[in-house]
């Protein structure tokens, strides 16, 4: 039986979100992050369904009323009560593959990016959703520590990742590079792993997730962060990453089409002044559209234009993510796409909704 890791542009049932709790690390920003996530739900629901795990019944009922007021069709919204530690669905959500053309969701271990943060409830979330009887396909647990933001695929046998994350001893210390590659090939059916050895963002807690740095737009195209400010401390590593990307080849031996994304002006935390990981690479591909993080920066427009060129047949939808980067992630980090066939009919009562 052969697995195949599905690319993000595969047709989707829904986007999964995890709603922030006012008792979480978002407490000081709760109104702002909720406004951002409301904007995301409104935008996504124009194209497909949205699955949201919520901390309690009161939040579920509030969001039903709120999104009805905002014009989100009830049939496009599914709310499941399942408490979590944080909001980063990209990293605690399931990863979709097909096995002999049948859809399967893989539930990897999430440890809060190598034990940096409490993550027990996040790690248990996918099983909670299984118990809520929302999935229309099997879900299989995995023993390997792996976050969805750490991997990118062209859907045709190539996986892109970073050494800084997947070879970090805080994830799977018992696995060396060859063992990690073997596990990736077994679970995802890939034949090639392209390893980036350079590239990082200050303020990033993930140990250089690839979805902050370089992304497949289609099987032949990679969009990537390019720093053009030689005085910026990111410049050496990102320049080295650009050189690496230029050496990468497709399976047929041809170079990738590379789409450089602009470098926003530095963003700093207004409380203690540390740098925040603003990146345009953290975009989300959905059915017929691409949601792009923007930061109120002069480079926003250039990023939108660059991605419009990479996705000529999709709508380009900007989402203000200034609040999101305050907790060291961005738009893609908040989401996990669920491919067509993942979910039972959205909008119908589930065990999770009545618990």
C-alpha positions, 0 to 999 in steps of 0.5 A, a space after each residue: 500500500 502506497 501513501 501520497 502526501 497531498 499538496 495544499 492545492 488539492 481540493 478541500 472540504 474545509 479549513 480547520 481553526 482552533 479558537 483562542 481561549 481568553 485564559 491562553 497566552 492570547 489573553 492580552 490580545 484576545 479581542 484583536 486575535 478574535 477579530 483577525 480570526 473572524 476575518 479569516 472565517 468570513 473570507 474562507 467561508 466564501 469558498 468552502 467550509 470552516 471547522 473550528 474547535 472551541 474551548 467551551 459551549 459558551 464560546 460555541 454559542 457565541 460564535 454561532 450568533 457572531 458568524 450569523 451576524 457576519 453573514 457566514 452561512 450556517 452550513 459553511 460552519 462546524 463548531 466542535 467543543 474541544 479545549 486546547 492549549 493554543 491556536 496553531 492548527 497547522 502544527 497540531 492538526 492532522 496531515 492528509 495523505 491518500 493510501 491507494 487513492 483512499 483518504 487518510 489523516 495522520 495524527 503525529 505527536 505535537 510537543 509544543 515545538 520541542 517542549 517549549 510550551 505546554 501542548 498536551 491538550 493540543 496533542 490530543 485534539 485530533 483524537 477529540 475530533 475523532 470522538 466527536 464523529 466529524 471525520 469521514 475517513 480513517 485517522 491513524 496515530 503516529 509516534 513521530 514528532 512532526 508539525 504540519 508547518 515543517 513540511 511542504 510537498 509538490 504532491 508528486 513525490 518531493 518534500 521540502 523541509 529544513 534541517 534546523 527543524 526536522 533534525 533538531 534533537 528536541 523533536 526526535 532525538 533517536 532519529 538521525 537524518 537517514 532515519 527521518 528521511 525513511 520515516 517521511 518516505 514511508 508515511 508520505 510516499 515521497 521519493 525525494 527530500 529537499 533539505 534547506 540548511 539555511 534560513 530563519 526568522 527572529 522571533 520564530 519558536 518553531 526552529 525554522 518551519 519551512 512554511 515561514 521561508 519557502 512554499 510550493 505554489 504548484 509542482 514547478 514553482 516555489 515562492 520564498 522569502 528574500 531579504 534585500 537589506 544587507 544591513 538586516 541580521 537575516 540577510 546572510 542566512 536568507 541569501 544562502 537559502 536563495 542560493 540553495 533554492 536555485 540549486 534545487 531541481 525538479 524530479 525531471 532535472 529542470 530548475 524550479 520557477 522561483 518567486 521571491 517575496 519581499 521583505 517587510 520592514 522590521 516588526 517589533 513587539 510593542 511591550 519588550 521590543 523583540 523582533 517579530 517573525 513577519 513573513 509573506 511566505 505564510 500564505 494559505 491556499 484554499 479552493 479558488 483563493 489564496 489568503 495572504 498575511 499583510 502587516 500594514 507595510 509598504 511591502 504588502 502590495 508587492 507581496 500580493 502582486 508577486 503571489 497573484 503572479 504565482 496563482 493567476 487563477 485564484 483570488 488573492 485575499 489579504 488578511 491583517 496579521 499584525 496581531 498574529 505575529 505578536 505570538 510568533 506565528 502568522 496566517 498559515 500557522 493558524 490553519 490546517 486544510 482538510 481535503 475533500 472527503 475528510 469531513 462528514 456533512 458540515 453544519 450538522 449536529 455532532 457529538 462535539 457540539 452537544 457535549 
